[in-house]
């Protein structure tokens, strides 16, 4: 086929596609396709929101419950965002370590290669133990473990070892106040952030591992043949492609961590669930308080879900 014939065929194909698109618009196919794909489920939530908002504005029990519980919304969002960010960093590190099972170096390799391989074996097994341990116990149990065992142990270690050493260094400078002891307790938000970050790092590491292993090996080999280092291959080739593939499960875990902030009520952290429990204990307004609490969680999770869907659409548009 000559060049002119190819251009004529392409022009004819474009004309046929334009005619077909016009016919679909005239027949209403596009309208009905969009109609059937419309998120009608949001109408049910809009109706619930409208009812709750009306109840908060007109019914005293709902109004008092909302005014008491809303003070914990900012803390709940803060714990979820910071905990998830820390879990992303730790989970990515664990995922990179677990994405490549350890293998012995080739025969005749230098001692540095064998030493590096031995260190990697230790790191791989430590990462695997951490992931399996965190995934093998209930989240509520680990929240208790973090609040009453791990965090107090770290606090005592810092107060007995690190703070005195730093104070000795600070004493060398005149007119400098010594550092106070760390007073971190189970009820502090930092404890809850630590617990949720350690829990979700294990789950996110498996997501990252699956995404990294899903990148074709041929791309990695091609990048290595061009002289790129392992870090450059991971940073420029593997991780960008893996993130696009694993964005939906990452978004699901972010929504899940918003809901799991409610587990911190067992430590006494003043997030919205704990405040709801306190209000119920004094007012005994169970339907009103827990109805308001449910709608706050639904609002947070649905907004988070819509943000994740928007990011996914933007990535698909960019890829096209």
Helices and strands as residue ranges (DSSP letters): H 3-27, H 29-37, H 41-58, H 60-69, G 70-72, H 73-99, H 111-136, H 139-145, I 146-150, H 151-157, I 158-162, H 163-170, H 189-214, H 217-225, H 230-233, I 234-238, H 239-260, G 261-267, H 272-283, H 286-319
